[in-house]
Amino acid sequence: MQKAIRYLGVAAMLVVSCTTAMAQEFPLSIEHKFGTTIIEEKPERVASIDYAGADDLLALGIQPVTIRYWYGDYDSVVWPWAAPSLTTEPTILRGELDFEAIAAARPDVIIGLWSGISAEDYERLSLIAPVVAVPDGVGDYALPWDERAMIAARAAGMEELGQEKVQKIRDQLADVKANHPEWQGKNVAVATAWDGTPGVYASNDIRPLLLANMGLGTPQKIDDAVGDAFWAELSPEDLTPLDTDVLIWLSSTGEFGPIEELAARPFLNVVKDGREVFLGKEVTGAFSHASLLSLPYTIDRLEAAIEMALDGDPNTHEDDRP
């Protein structure tokens, strides 16, 4: 839990920095892990090199000139909750960054808050346009959903609208927490099983951070198992770190066979008591994107599923199991 507290502390400082300039004056200075970026004037052409980064820009009414493909087989690249908002044909970046394609899109600013770019990548991208990278002291994919959205909004000159969008989701999360005082003090594990190999997310990952806003914490035993990363594999023979009050399984394909076939799973108390939640392809994707467009849907689905998992009846569920 100490890692989560540290990242939330960074997030709190960023809230202050992002709310002090509601007038959105330019030139704008944004500090990050690689230094300081100066944006001279409000950008008209915004490039996203983030995984899931297009969502927040589209929520702000911005049509990104580049979108980085993450995963999912959708015609418009973005997922169903974002597809109606995409009305242009941006350059799609697949695999490693294509610097020539990014330059050809003629961006005024490049948003790289959830991109994993290196210092060398940053230098090359900065030759094209000002680059906004992850803040210093925050992991490449550990920036909380609200700060990611707010920094992107600020860089694009849409800070006030970004604040409104973020606050609406914060209010939704606060309502869930207030409606379920019985969740307070309980803990949760967010897990996967890729090709039969189980894994779990640490408290500093975007998914457990979101659940923490609902009142469900990540136990120290999970952070100890993960170490300094945001995710770690577990031994199929020892799933004890997953024995929590609620166990949420993610499946990017919607197939739950690899999870159900884990030999050690039936011995967990959380399984015996029916306190599991199985999320299929679309909800897993929405949860993982953690964006201004995906979160309202995610929160509604999670609330219903967790509520049923904790109802005391192991035979009931409200998730994506058949």
Number of C-alpha atoms within 10 A of each C-alpha: 16 11 17 20 13 14 20 19 12 18 20 12 11 16 16 10 12 19 15 9 13 14 11 18 12 13 10 16 12 18 14 16 15 17 11 15 19 16 21 14 15 19 15 15 17 26 30 32 27 24 19 25 29 29 29 27 27 19 21 20 12 19 23 26 23 28 26 24 19 16 14 14 10 10 9 16 18 23 21 15 15 19 15 11 18 20 10 10 12 16 17 18 19 12 9 7 15 12 15 10 13 23 15 12 18 15 21 20 27 28 29 23 28 20 19 16 18 12 11 10 12 16 14 13 21 15 11 19 20 21 29 28 28 25 23 13 13 18 19 19 19 23 24 20 20 23 23 25 26 25 25 26 23 23 27 25 22 21 23 18 17 24 20 12 19 19 13 13 18 16 11 17 23 15 12 19 20 14 12 14 11 11 20 14 10 14 20 24 27 24 22 24 22 13 9 15 14 21 21 25 23 30 31 29 22 21 21 21 24 22 22 19 14 25 22 21 24 23 20 16 15 24 24 12 18 20 12 13 15 19 21 18 16 20 12 15 11 14 18 16 18 25 21 24 22 24 22 22 21 26 23 18 13 16 16 20 12 15 21 13 12 16 13 14 20 12 13 16 15 19 19 12 16 20 27 25 25 23 26 19 16 20 24 20 21 21 23 18 24 26 25 24 24 24 22 19 14 20 22 13 17 21 19 13 22 21 16 21 26 20 13 12 12 16 11 14 21 17 20 18 12 4
